[in-house]
Amino acid sequence: MDADRQRIPDSNRRKVATSLKDASIKLRQNSKRIPFRRHVSAGRLFSPYAGFALLLLWSAGCHDAESTGNSGKVTGASAADAKSTGDPPRQTLARFADVAQASGVKFEYRDGQEAGNYAILESLGGGVALFDFDGDGALDIFLPGGGKYGPKNEILGRAGALFRNGPARPDGTRSFQEVTTLAGVEQAPYYSHGTAAGDYDGDGFPDLLVTGYGGLLLFQNQGDGSFVELAHAAGLTDTFWSSSAAWGDLNGDGILDLYVAHYVNWSFSNHPFCSAGQEKQREVCPPKMFEGLPDVLYFGLGDGTFRDGSSEAGLVNVDNPSGDSLINSDKSLGVLLADVDLDGDLDIYVANDTVPKFLYRNKGNGTFDEVAWQSGAALSDVATADGSMGLDIGDFNLDGLPDLWVANYERESLALYPTKGIASFCMSAVRPE
């Protein structure tokens, strides 16, 4: 299955590797830095080869940083290279222990694999939301439940679980009480994956969104410890396979908007047989067998409802205006809203599975330029698309600039994109042992 996930044929990979080597030599000989072009036109304007050339320019910037010798600066070296220098491991006071069972958090996400369907639906796991739903100052936990199959392969949901954070025990540990039914969040019509908390109606109580196959759930917090499900009433009528979502005010009107990430166009009517290498031995098909699904952006209207603003916002492949094949685009698994370019508004970073990631740069009014290729945040350190899933942002080297972290598929490098300038990044691989 791992080999099937690779996106670039060997012949093209060799051409790219040769181009990378030749261009890298020329860049080092010239010792010139290429300035970042801040103003970029909307849309995906670059061919794949232009994208590789652009990545080379940023690779040169990585080598420049490495040659300075400044401590604390990230270079293009891998974790294995760092080990070879003999530097001692950094010490930390952080210590972790698994206290889920002792705290009363007993729950298991189920994917229905016991049915033997080997569906790609089963390959995604479940997320978690930490939020103070009852306003007592302590973080509570919500976990989506996943799903199962009916007798005729109907795709069914399983109830998630809401755990209320109780008083601290004498030893300082927490105790949680399962209140799913009491709080009214046991509804599960869809096979669920992700969840995101946000106060979309501005009443001071965080609400809860659940993503999944077939539709969205929006649990509105009533302020008394209970919820009411209002997704369709609020205009969230999305029926695509959604993996994750994020809340944020993207157009600066003071109202929360919602970005929903979609995965691939799978169903039992589009369920090919994929071999595990042995004849008649079935395996879960890789993402390359399916078209990606365009993501959706909902703008909040301030009255508890939303409208679909995906087209006007400039999201890639909405209505597929470019005619590009969706086999090689989208397939989103994670989304992060953050002010990446430090201009005072929220940008959008999207983790895509086996195809290039998206970085939507906000123009300040809820419309976006997709600049992942130009900024250096689309591909891995070897110019390939990873199976990207989890995202985070932080200032890891304490230079006052936001850096991007991406968790990828097994046996792929974890990706750290340190900021090199305004919305420009230099990828540094952290490879598994």
C-alpha positions as CSV (number, residue, x, y, z in Angstrom):
1,M,0.0,0.0,0.0
2,D,2.9,2.4,0.8
3,A,4.2,2.1,-2.8
4,D,0.8,2.8,-4.2
5,R,0.6,6.1,-2.3
6,Q,3.5,7.7,-4.2
7,R,2.3,10.3,-6.6
8,I,5.2,10.9,-9.0
9,P,6.4,8.1,-11.5
10,D,10.0,7.0,-11.3
11,S,10.9,8.5,-14.6
12,N,9.6,11.9,-13.6
13,R,11.2,11.5,-10.1
14,R,14.6,11.0,-11.7
15,K,14.2,14.0,-13.9
16,V,13.2,16.1,-11.0
17,A,16.2,14.8,-8.9
18,T,18.6,15.7,-11.7
19,S,17.1,19.2,-12.0
20,L,17.3,19.7,-8.3
21,K,20.9,18.7,-8.2
22,D,21.9,20.9,-11.2
23,A,20.0,23.9,-10.1
24,S,21.3,23.5,-6.5
25,I,24.9,23.6,-7.8
26,K,24.3,26.7,-9.9
27,L,22.6,28.5,-7.0
28,R,25.5,27.7,-4.6
29,Q,28.0,28.9,-7.3
30,N,26.1,32.2,-7.7
31,S,25.5,32.6,-4.0
32,K,22.5,34.8,-4.7
33,R,19.3,34.9,-2.6
34,I,16.0,35.1,-4.5
35,P,13.6,37.6,-2.8
36,F,10.1,36.4,-2.0
37,R,7.4,37.9,-4.2
38,R,4.8,39.0,-1.8
39,H,2.0,39.8,-4.2
40,V,0.7,36.7,-5.9
41,S,-2.3,36.3,-8.2
42,A,-5.2,34.1,-7.2
43,G,-5.4,30.5,-8.2
44,R,-3.1,27.7,-9.1
45,L,-1.0,29.3,-11.9
46,F,2.1,27.1,-11.8
47,S,2.7,23.9,-13.6
48,P,4.2,21.1,-11.5
49,Y,7.7,21.7,-13.0
50,A,7.4,25.5,-12.2
51,G,6.5,24.4,-8.7
52,F,9.6,22.3,-8.4
53,A,11.7,25.2,-9.7
54,L,10.2,27.5,-7.2
55,L,10.9,25.0,-4.4
56,L,14.5,25.0,-5.5
57,L,14.8,28.7,-4.8
58,W,13.6,28.2,-1.3
59,S,16.0,25.3,-0.9
60,A,18.8,27.7,-1.6
61,G,17.5,29.9,1.2
62,C,17.7,26.8,3.5
63,H,21.3,26.3,2.6
64,D,22.1,29.9,3.3
65,A,20.6,29.6,6.8
66,E,22.6,26.5,7.4
67,S,25.9,28.1,6.4
68,T,25.5,31.0,8.8
69,G,26.2,28.7,11.8
70,N,23.8,30.6,14.0
71,S,22.7,28.4,16.9
72,G,19.0,27.9,17.2
73,K,18.4,28.3,13.5
74,V,16.8,25.5,11.6
75,T,18.7,24.0,8.7
76,G,17.8,21.5,6.0
77,A,19.4,18.7,8.0
78,S,17.4,15.7,9.2
79,A,17.1,14.4,12.8
80,A,19.6,11.7,11.9
81,D,22.1,14.4,10.8
82,A,21.6,16.1,14.1
83,K,22.4,12.9,16.0
84,S,25.6,12.5,14.1
85,T,27.0,15.7,15.5
86,G,27.1,14.3,19.0
87,D,24.9,17.0,20.5
88,P,23.4,15.7,23.8
89,P,19.6,15.4,23.8
90,R,17.8,18.4,25.2
91,Q,16.3,18.0,28.7
92,T,12.8,18.9,29.5
93,L,10.7,19.0,32.7
94,A,7.6,17.7,30.7
95,R,6.6,14.2,31.8
96,F,3.5,12.4,30.7
97,A,1.5,9.4,32.0
98,D,-1.6,7.8,30.6
99,V,-4.4,8.5,33.2
100,A,-7.4,8.0,30.9
101,Q,-8.8,4.9,32.7
102,A,-8.0,6.2,36.2
103,S,-9.8,9.5,35.3
104,G,-13.0,7.8,34.1
105,V,-12.4,8.5,30.4
106,K,-13.3,5.1,29.0
107,F,-14.2,5.1,25.3
108,E,-13.3,3.3,22.1
109,Y,-13.6,4.7,18.6
110,R,-14.9,2.0,16.2
111,D,-14.4,1.9,12.4
112,G,-16.4,-1.2,11.3
113,Q,-13.5,-3.1,10.0
114,E,-14.9,-6.3,11.5
115,A,-17.3,-6.4,8.5
116,G,-14.4,-7.2,6.2
117,N,-15.1,-4.5,3.6
118,Y,-11.6,-3.1,3.5
119,A,-13.1,0.3,2.7
120,I,-10.9,3.5,2.7
121,L,-13.6,4.9,5.0
122,E,-12.1,2.8,7.8
123,S,-8.6,4.3,7.4
124,L,-9.5,7.6,9.1
125,G,-9.6,7.8,12.8
126,G,-11.5,10.0,15.2
127,G,-10.6,13.4,16.6
128,V,-11.1,15.1,20.0
129,A,-12.4,18.4,21.3
130,L,-11.3,20.0,24.5
131,F,-13.7,22.7,25.6
132,D,-15.5,24.1,28.6
133,F,-19.1,23.4,27.7
134,D,-20.6,24.0,31.1
135,G,-18.7,27.2,32.0
136,D,-17.1,25.9,35.2
137,G,-13.5,26.8,34.1
138,A,-12.4,23.2,33.5
139,L,-11.9,21.6,30.1
140,D,-14.3,18.9,29.1
141,I,-13.8,16.2,26.5
142,F,-15.8,15.2,23.4
143,L,-14.9,12.2,21.3
144,P,-16.6,11.2,18.0
145,G,-17.7,7.6,17.8
146,G,-16.9,6.5,14.3
147,G,-19.3,4.1,12.5
148,K,-20.3,0.7,11.4
149,Y,-22.1,-1.1,8.5
150,G,-25.7,-2.3,8.3
151,P,-26.7,-5.7,7.0
152,K,-26.9,-4.3,3.4
153,N,-23.7,-2.3,3.8
154,E,-25.5,0.8,5.0
155,I,-23.1,3.3,6.4
156,L,-24.2,4.0,9.9
157,G,-22.9,6.2,12.7
158,R,-21.9,5.4,16.3
159,A,-22.6,7.7,19.2
160,G,-19.7,9.8,20.4
161,A,-19.0,10.5,24.1
162,L,-19.0,13.7,26.2
163,F,-17.0,13.6,29.4
164,R,-17.6,16.4,32.0
165,N,-14.5,17.4,34.0
166,G,-15.2,17.1,37.7
167,P,-13.5,18.3,40.8
168,A,-9.8,17.6,41.3
169,R,-9.0,14.7,43.6
170,P,-6.7,15.1,46.6
171,D,-3.8,13.8,44.6
172,G,-4.3,16.4,41.9
173,T,-5.7,14.1,39.3
174,R,-9.0,14.8,37.5
175,S,-12.2,12.8,37.4
176,F,-14.5,12.8,34.5
177,Q,-18.2,11.9,34.2
178,E,-19.7,10.6,31.0
179,V,-22.8,12.8,30.2
180,T,-23.4,12.1,26.5
181,T,-27.1,11.3,26.8
182,L,-27.8,13.8,29.6
183,A,-26.3,16.6,27.5
184,G,-28.1,15.6,24.3
185,V,-25.1,14.8,22.0
186,E,-25.8,11.1,21.5
187,Q,-27.2,11.6,18.0
188,A,-25.0,9.9,15.4
189,P,-26.7,9.6,12.0
190,Y,-23.3,9.8,10.2
191,Y,-20.1,7.8,10.4
192,S,-18.0,10.4,12.3
193,H,-14.4,11.6,12.3
194,G,-13.5,15.1,13.4
195,T,-14.9,17.6,15.8
196,A,-14.4,21.4,16.4
197,A,-15.7,23.6,19.2
198,G,-16.6,27.3,18.7
199,D,-19.2,29.8,19.9
200,Y,-20.8,30.3,16.5
201,D,-23.9,32.2,17.8
202,G,-21.9,34.5,20.2
203,D,-23.9,33.6,23.3
204,G,-20.8,32.9,25.4
205,F,-21.2,29.1,25.3
206,P,-19.0,27.0,23.0
207,D,-20.9,24.9,20.4
208,L,-19.8,21.7,18.9
209,L,-19.4,20.6,15.2
210,V,-18.9,16.9,14.2
211,T,-17.6,15.9,10.7
212,G,-18.1,12.6,8.9
213,Y,-19.3,10.6,6.0
214,G,-22.7,11.9,4.8
215,G,-23.1,15.1,6.6
216,L,-22.3,17.5,9.5
217,L,-23.7,17.7,13.0
218,L,-23.9,21.1,14.8
219,F,-24.7,20.8,18.5
220,Q,-25.8,24.3,19.8
221,N,-25.0,24.8,23.4
222,Q,-28.1,25.8,25.4
223,G,-26.1,27.2,28.3
224,D,-27.6,24.8,30.8
225,G,-25.3,21.8,30.1
226,S,-27.4,20.6,27.2
227,F,-27.2,20.8,23.4
228,V,-29.6,20.8,20.4
229,E,-28.6,19.6,17.0
230,L,-29.2,22.3,14.3
231,A,-26.9,21.7,11.4
232,H,-29.6,21.8,8.6
233,A,-31.5,24.6,10.3
234,A,-28.3,26.6,10.4
235,G,-27.6,26.0,6.7
236,L,-24.8,23.5,7.1
237,T,-26.2,21.1,4.4
238,D,-22.9,19.7,3.3
239,T,-23.2,16.0,2.4
240,F,-19.6,15.3,1.2
241,W,-17.2,13.1,3.2
242,S,-15.8,15.6,5.7
243,S,-12.7,14.8,7.7
244,S,-12.0,17.9,9.9
245,A,-13.1,21.5,10.3
246,A,-12.0,24.8,11.9
247,W,-13.8,27.9,13.3
248,G,-12.5,31.4,12.8
249,D,-13.5,34.9,11.7
250,L,-12.2,35.0,8.2
251,N,-13.8,38.1,6.8
252,G,-13.4,40.4,9.8
253,D,-17.0,40.9,10.6
254,G,-16.8,39.6,14.2
255,I,-18.8,36.4,13.4
256,L,-17.3,32.9,13.3
257,D,-17.0,31.3,9.9
258,L,-16.4,27.6,9.3
259,Y,-13.9,25.8,7.0
260,V,-14.8,22.1,6.3
261,A,-12.1,19.8,4.9
262,H,-13.3,17.0,2.5
263,Y,-11.5,13.8,1.7
264,V,-12.2,11.6,-1.3
265,N,-15.1,10.6,-3.5
266,W,-15.5,7.0,-2.2
267,S,-18.8,5.0,-1.9
268,F,-19.7,1.4,-2.2
269,S,-20.6,2.1,-5.8
270,N,-17.0,3.3,-6.2
271,H,-15.2,0.6,-4.2
272,P,-12.5,-1.1,-6.4
273,F,-10.7,-4.2,-5.5
274,C,-7.1,-3.5,-4.4
275,S,-4.6,-6.3,-3.9
276,A,-2.2,-6.5,-1.0
277,G,0.4,-8.2,-3.3
278,Q,-1.0,-11.7,-3.0
279,E,-3.7,-12.9,-5.5
280,K,-7.2,-12.5,-4.1
281,Q,-5.9,-10.9,-0.9
282,R,-7.8,-7.6,-0.6
283,E,-6.3,-4.5,0.9
284,V,-7.7,-1.0,1.6
285,C,-7.3,1.1,-1.6
286,P,-4.9,4.0,-1.4
287,P,-6.1,7.6,-1.9
288,K,-4.8,7.7,-5.5
289,M,-7.6,5.5,-6.6
290,F,-10.2,8.2,-5.9
291,E,-10.9,11.8,-6.8
292,G,-10.5,14.4,-4.1
293,L,-13.5,16.4,-2.9
294,P,-13.4,20.3,-2.9
295,D,-13.5,21.8,0.6
296,V,-16.2,24.2,1.6
297,L,-16.1,27.5,3.5
298,Y,-19.2,28.7,5.3
299,F,-19.5,32.4,6.2
300,G,-21.5,33.1,9.4
301,L,-24.4,35.6,9.0
302,G,-24.8,36.6,12.6
303,D,-28.2,35.2,13.1
304,G,-27.1,31.6,13.8
305,T,-27.1,30.6,10.1
306,F,-24.4,30.2,7.4
307,R,-24.0,30.6,3.7
308,D,-21.6,28.8,1.3
309,G,-18.9,31.3,0.4
310,S,-16.4,28.8,-1.2
311,S,-16.5,30.2,-4.7
312,E,-16.1,33.9,-3.8
313,A,-13.4,33.1,-1.2
314,G,-11.3,31.5,-4.0
315,L,-11.1,27.9,-2.7
316,V,-9.3,25.5,-5.1
317,N,-11.4,23.3,-7.4
318,V,-14.8,24.6,-6.3
319,D,-17.0,23.7,-9.2
320,N,-13.7,22.6,-10.8
321,P,-13.3,25.8,-12.9
322,S,-9.8,25.0,-14.0
323,G,-10.7,21.6,-15.4
324,D,-7.8,20.0,-13.4
325,S,-8.3,16.3,-12.5
326,L,-9.5,15.9,-8.9
327,I,-7.4,12.8,-8.7
328,N,-4.4,15.1,-8.1
329,S,-5.9,17.7,-5.8
330,D,-7.7,18.2,-2.4
331,K,-8.1,15.0,-0.4
332,S,-7.9,17.1,2.8
333,L,-7.4,15.6,6.3
334,G,-6.5,18.6,8.4
335,V,-7.1,22.3,8.5
336,L,-5.5,25.1,10.6
337,L,-6.6,28.7,10.8
338,A,-3.9,31.2,11.9
339,D,-2.3,34.5,11.0
340,V,0.6,33.0,9.1
341,D,1.8,36.2,7.5
342,L,1.3,38.4,10.6
343,D,-1.0,40.9,8.8
344,G,-3.8,40.8,11.3
345,D,-6.2,38.3,9.7
346,L,-6.6,34.5,9.6
347,D,-5.0,32.5,6.8
348,I,-5.8,28.8,6.1
349,Y,-3.4,25.9,5.9
350,V,-4.8,22.6,4.7
351,A,-3.1,19.1,5.0
352,N,-3.8,17.0,1.9
353,D,-3.2,13.3,1.6
354,T,-0.7,12.4,-1.1
355,V,-1.2,15.6,-3.0
356,P,0.2,19.1,-2.4
357,K,-1.0,21.0,0.7
358,F,-2.9,24.3,0.4
359,L,-1.9,27.6,2.0
360,Y,-4.7,30.2,1.6
361,R,-3.4,33.8,2.2
362,N,-6.2,36.1,3.4
363,K,-6.5,39.4,1.5
364,G,-8.2,40.8,4.6
365,N,-11.8,40.5,3.4
366,G,-12.4,36.7,3.4
367,T,-11.0,36.2,-0.1
368,F,-7.8,34.3,-0.6
369,D,-4.8,33.6,-2.8
370,E,-3.6,30.0,-2.7
371,V,0.2,30.3,-2.2
372,A,1.5,27.0,-0.9
373,W,3.8,26.4,-3.9
374,Q,5.2,29.9,-3.8
375,S,5.7,29.9,-0.1
376,G,7.4,26.5,0.1
377,A,4.7,24.9,2.3
378,A,3.2,22.6,-0.3
379,L,5.7,19.7,-0.6
380,S,8.3,17.7,1.3
381,D,12.0,18.4,1.5
382,V,12.5,16.1,-1.6
383,A,9.8,17.8,-3.7
384,T,7.1,15.2,-3.2
385,A,3.6,15.4,-1.8
386,D,3.3,13.6,1.6
387,G,0.3,11.9,3.1
388,S,-0.3,14.9,5.3
389,M,-2.8,14.7,8.2
390,G,-2.2,16.7,11.4
391,L,-1.2,20.4,11.6
392,D,0.0,22.8,14.2
393,I,1.7,26.2,14.4
394,G,4.1,27.8,16.9
395,D,7.3,29.6,17.3
396,F,9.7,26.7,17.9
397,N,12.9,28.7,17.5
398,L,11.8,31.8,19.4
399,D,12.4,34.2,16.6
400,G,9.0,35.8,16.9
401,L,7.7,34.2,13.6
402,P,5.1,31.4,13.2
403,D,6.4,28.0,12.1
404,L,4.3,25.2,10.6
405,W,4.4,21.6,11.8
406,V,2.8,18.7,9.7
407,A,2.3,15.1,10.8
408,N,2.5,12.7,7.8
409,Y,1.8,9.1,6.9
410,E,3.8,6.2,8.3
411,R,7.5,6.0,7.2
412,E,7.3,9.6,5.9
413,S,9.2,12.4,7.5
414,L,7.4,14.7,9.9
415,A,7.5,18.2,8.4
416,L,8.7,21.4,10.0
417,Y,8.4,24.6,8.0
418,P,10.3,27.4,9.8
419,T,9.3,30.9,8.6
420,K,12.0,32.5,6.4
421,G,10.1,35.7,5.7
422,I,6.5,36.9,5.2
423,A,4.5,33.7,4.4
424,S,7.7,32.0,3.1
425,F,9.0,28.7,4.6
426,C,12.0,26.5,4.5
427,M,11.1,22.8,5.0
428,S,13.2,20.8,7.5
429,A,12.5,17.0,7.7
430,V,12.2,15.1,11.0
431,R,12.6,11.5,9.9
432,P,11.5,8.4,11.8
433,E,14.1,6.1,13.2
